[in-house]
Amino acid sequence: MKKALLFFGLMLVGMQTFSQGDKGSRPSPPAVAKATVDGKTITVDYSQPSVKGRKIWGGLVPYGEVWRTGANETTTIEFSDHVMLQGKTVPKGKYALFTIPGEKEWTIIINKGIKWGAFSYKQDEDVLRVAVPSKKSGEFHEKMLIKASSNGLISILWENLQVDFTVK
């Protein structure tokens, strides 16, 4: 009986490990935005959800609530050195990138707590919060896209919306 339980347990662990192995086959595949700004590397790891005909802003992603800024695992942002984000200092390190979408303005949140999604988000772990405007993007984006440019502009684009913030 013990051997059967051990075998069954090992099978479950193996199936779980295998099912998590190919992140590229997920409906919201992983993506990376990376740029070097004044010798400092900025890396954003995220997953790309799709619109799929859904109402995104104020629907799938509610206004006024903390959002993990993507799908699957929490989106992370990493700085190879101390940076200025929207003019405020952020120490070198890897952080969770949360946002609070609004109809005209978003809150960008840099947070110490890198966990799954925004379910265990704690405001007391915030390193920085800044407000930035949102605007209509120049084109429709079926999959969420985060761009990082060498001039320090980080852009979040999804559906018909664009949100920008700067890192120097």
FENDA-V607858 format. One record per helix or strand. SS is the DSSP state (H for helix, E for strand). FROM is the first residue (numbers start at 0). LEN is the number of residues. If there is no record, write none. Layout:
ss	from	len
SS	FROM	LEN
SS	FROM	LEN
This chain:
ss	from	len
H	1	20
H	22	3
E	29	8
E	39	8
E	49	1
E	56	1
E	60	1
E	65	2
E	72	1
E	75	4
E	82	3
E	87	3
E	92	8
E	104	7
E	115	1
H	122	3
E	125	23
E	152	15
